[in-house]
Amino acid sequence: MNDDISVTFPAEPSSPREARRALDPLEKRVEGPMLDDMRLMVTELVTNSVRHADTGGEARVELNVRVAPDVVRVEVSDEGSGFRPERRAADRRSAPSPAAYAGPERRGGEDDPDLRVGGWGLYLVESLATRWGVRREERVHVWFELDRGARYSPTPT
């Protein structure tokens, strides 16, 4: 069984929904709670690509997923200019300022509409993923990994 997914979408408002649906073939291979987390993070990252990538009308967003026995790796890429991710907080229980996750320019200020509307996508990735990062090449790649371990194992009854 091939557990790899590789799909390209136009950078348009329907793409986050389509990217989430692209994970459906994994339903029998990935634990339900893990797949739910993956869907949430993929939706957020594709939304960020659609909203923040400085691209034109022909822009494309790519989703690549690799399922291995011990880890799932997901990567979303676009043609935007990228951003510099914030360092992981020492205490993951405290939420960072939304300004730290408001987009490539780290927009700030109470009157900034981007902060009022959203800005929590990378915070969710930071909170849910085992590891995540950004790689800049011809495209900007935001990736995350989820370890397939105790957190997603069924509780014994």
C-alpha positions as CSV (number, residue, x, y, z in Angstrom):
1,M,0.0,0.0,0.0
2,N,1.4,3.4,-1.0
3,D,1.1,5.8,1.9
4,D,2.5,8.8,0.1
5,I,0.2,11.7,-1.0
6,S,1.4,14.4,-3.4
7,V,-1.2,16.9,-4.6
8,T,-1.1,20.4,-6.2
9,F,-3.8,22.9,-5.8
10,P,-4.4,26.4,-7.2
11,A,-3.8,29.1,-4.5
12,E,-7.5,29.9,-4.1
13,P,-10.0,29.9,-1.2
14,S,-11.3,26.3,-1.9
15,S,-7.8,24.8,-1.6
16,P,-7.7,24.3,2.2
17,R,-10.9,22.2,2.0
18,E,-9.5,20.2,-0.9
19,A,-6.2,19.7,0.9
20,R,-8.0,18.4,3.9
21,R,-10.0,16.0,1.7
22,A,-6.7,14.8,0.1
23,L,-5.9,13.1,3.4
24,D,-9.0,10.9,3.3
25,P,-7.1,7.9,1.8
26,L,-5.1,7.7,5.1
27,E,-8.2,7.0,7.2
28,K,-7.3,3.3,7.6
29,R,-3.6,3.8,8.0
30,V,-3.4,6.7,10.4
31,E,-4.9,6.8,13.9
32,G,-8.1,8.9,14.1
33,P,-6.9,11.6,16.5
34,M,-3.6,11.9,14.6
35,L,-5.5,12.3,11.3
36,D,-7.7,14.9,12.9
37,D,-4.6,16.9,13.9
38,M,-3.1,16.5,10.5
39,R,-6.3,17.8,8.8
40,L,-6.3,20.8,11.1
41,M,-2.6,21.7,10.5
42,V,-2.9,21.1,6.7
43,T,-5.9,23.3,6.6
44,E,-4.0,26.1,8.5
45,L,-0.8,25.8,6.4
46,V,-2.7,25.8,3.0
47,T,-4.8,28.7,4.2
48,N,-1.5,30.6,5.0
49,S,-0.2,29.8,1.6
50,V,-3.3,31.1,-0.1
51,R,-3.5,34.2,2.1
52,H,0.1,35.2,2.5
53,A,2.1,33.9,-0.4
54,D,3.0,36.9,-2.6
55,T,2.0,35.1,-5.8
56,G,0.0,35.8,-8.9
57,G,-3.0,34.2,-10.5
58,E,-1.3,31.0,-11.6
59,A,0.1,30.3,-8.1
60,R,0.1,26.7,-6.9
61,V,0.2,25.1,-3.4
62,E,1.7,21.7,-3.0
63,L,0.9,19.2,-0.3
64,N,3.2,16.2,0.3
65,V,2.6,13.5,2.9
66,R,4.8,10.6,3.8
67,V,3.5,8.0,6.3
68,A,6.2,5.7,7.9
69,P,5.8,3.2,10.7
70,D,7.1,5.6,13.3
71,V,6.4,9.1,11.9
72,V,4.2,11.0,9.5
73,R,5.7,14.0,7.7
74,V,3.6,16.6,6.0
75,E,4.9,19.4,3.8
76,V,3.1,22.4,2.3
77,S,4.9,24.6,-0.2
78,D,4.2,27.7,-2.2
79,E,6.0,30.3,-4.3
80,G,5.8,33.0,-1.7
81,S,8.7,34.9,-0.1
82,G,8.5,32.9,3.1
83,F,8.9,34.0,6.7
84,R,11.2,33.4,9.7
85,P,9.5,31.1,12.2
86,E,9.6,31.9,15.9
87,R,11.7,29.7,18.2
88,R,9.8,27.2,20.2
89,A,8.9,28.5,23.7
90,A,10.5,26.8,26.6
91,D,7.1,26.4,28.3
92,R,4.7,25.1,25.6
93,R,1.7,25.5,28.0
94,S,1.7,29.3,27.6
95,A,0.4,30.7,24.4
96,P,2.7,33.0,22.5
97,S,1.5,36.4,21.4
98,P,-0.7,36.2,18.3
99,A,1.7,38.8,16.7
100,A,4.4,36.1,16.6
101,Y,2.2,34.1,14.2
102,A,0.6,36.8,12.2
103,G,2.4,36.2,8.9
104,P,5.7,36.8,7.1
105,E,6.2,40.4,8.4
106,R,5.2,39.6,12.0
107,R,2.6,42.3,11.8
108,G,1.7,43.9,15.1
109,G,-0.6,46.4,16.7
110,E,-4.1,46.3,18.0
111,D,-5.6,47.8,14.8
112,D,-4.0,45.2,12.5
113,P,-6.9,43.4,10.8
114,D,-4.7,40.3,10.2
115,L,-4.4,39.8,13.9
116,R,-8.1,40.2,14.5
117,V,-9.0,37.7,11.8
118,G,-6.5,35.0,12.4
119,G,-2.9,34.5,12.9
120,W,-3.1,31.2,14.9
121,G,-2.2,28.7,12.2
122,L,1.4,28.4,13.1
123,Y,0.6,28.4,16.8
124,L,-1.6,25.3,16.2
125,V,1.3,23.7,14.3
126,E,3.7,24.6,17.1
127,S,1.3,23.1,19.7
128,L,0.3,19.9,17.9
129,A,3.4,18.8,15.8
130,T,6.3,16.9,17.3
131,R,8.6,18.9,15.0
132,W,8.1,21.6,12.4
133,G,10.1,24.0,10.3
134,V,10.5,26.1,7.2
135,R,12.8,25.5,4.3
136,R,13.4,28.1,1.5
137,E,14.4,26.9,-1.9
138,E,12.7,27.8,-5.2
139,R,9.5,27.4,-3.2
140,V,8.9,27.9,0.6
141,H,8.3,24.6,2.3
142,V,6.6,24.5,5.7
143,W,6.7,21.0,7.2
144,F,5.7,19.2,10.3
145,E,6.1,15.7,11.7
146,L,4.0,13.7,14.1
147,D,5.5,10.8,15.9
148,R,3.3,7.7,15.9
149,G,3.6,6.9,19.6
150,A,1.9,7.1,23.0
151,R,0.1,10.3,22.3
152,Y,-2.0,8.7,19.5
153,S,-2.2,5.1,20.8
154,P,-5.6,3.9,21.9
155,T,-6.1,3.8,25.7
156,P,-6.4,0.2,26.9
157,T,-9.8,-0.7,28.2
